[in-house]
Amino acid sequence: MALTRVTIRQYEAFLAIVDLHSIGAAAERLGLTSSAVSQLLAELEAELGFRLFDRTTRRVNLSSAGQDFLASAESVLRHVRAAAQSADDIRNRAAGIVRIGAPLVLASTALPAAIADYARDKPKVVVRICDTVVEQLVERVESADVDLAIGPDRPSGARVRRDAAFASPWVMWCAPSHPLSARRRVQWQQLRDVPIVATGRDHERAVDQMLADLPVEARIVPADVVDNVTTAFGIASRGLAVTLAPAYVAPLARTFGLVMKRIVEPETIREVCLYRSTERALSPPAAGFADFLLPWLKRWDRETQADTRVKRG
């Protein structure tokens, strides 16, 4: 038998009568008239094909068939209420899954802290970090592999929106024992004969763009290019080379004992941006996390770079 005409309201009326042993009391709980509850019960019994209650002048008691049906009715209503709560949570940005792409440094420093802070108010929102190289941030948003992405500025085109979170200058990281560590600032020309290890082709291209206006003899060419920023930090920590990276890598670079030196003439600023699709609406949980993340990142940058900015002054 297909119970296509059975309604949730009928189940609610049935279970309220079971609980209160009275049609009048059930009607009061549901905010209905007694006749309306009686009608709901009659319609449900007609669909089921059996009586649910044995009625007396004083009480309404479950029939044998009603007793057998009770567990199923309770299960239906329990699942409906769970679905309604889930819909409320999603609509109110309080539950759901958010996938965010990020390169190694932000994925291991900023994002875990942001997620922990967000979870205090939205414990049912699950934010999953998807490790993503800088070159693929925009592509993964375009292809819907991730809902959001956070990372250095990249050309985004019309299909991906880019919102600036904070600006971070390119700096040099070196071991405290390196000769350049004694300088307050470093000029590009002072790096010409210094071994430099770059992290990925994105960093290599970024350095090329910074120095595009300089004569050929003043260009800086990395001695080596590695895929992972922690590899570059490890090499620099032993004084084998220096590495160039935005200042926001400070939380990770300092775990290697590296010191930061501002690079000037020219100084180049790199923006960290939040990426999202312009062709697909974000789910409520993803939109809520995006709204939280942008101002959070601005604060994180100020706090993690506070001592850096004093030294740069």
Secondary structure, 3 states (H helix, E strand, C coil): CCCCCCCHHHHHHHHHHHHHCCHHHHHHHHCCCHHHHHHHHHHHHHHHCCCCEEECCCCEEECHHHHHHHHHHHHHHHHHHHHHHHHHHHHCCCEEEEEEEECHHHHHCHHHHHHHHHHHHCCEEEEEEEECCHHHHHHHHHCCCCCEEEEECCCCCCCEEEEEEEEEEEEEEECCCCHHHHCCEEEHHHHCCCCEEEEHHHHHHHHHHHCCCCCHHHCCCCCEEECCHHHHHHHHHCCCCEEEEEHHHHHHHHHHCCEEEEEECCCCEEEEEEEEECCCCCCHHHHHHHHHHHHHHHHHHHHHCHHHHHHHC
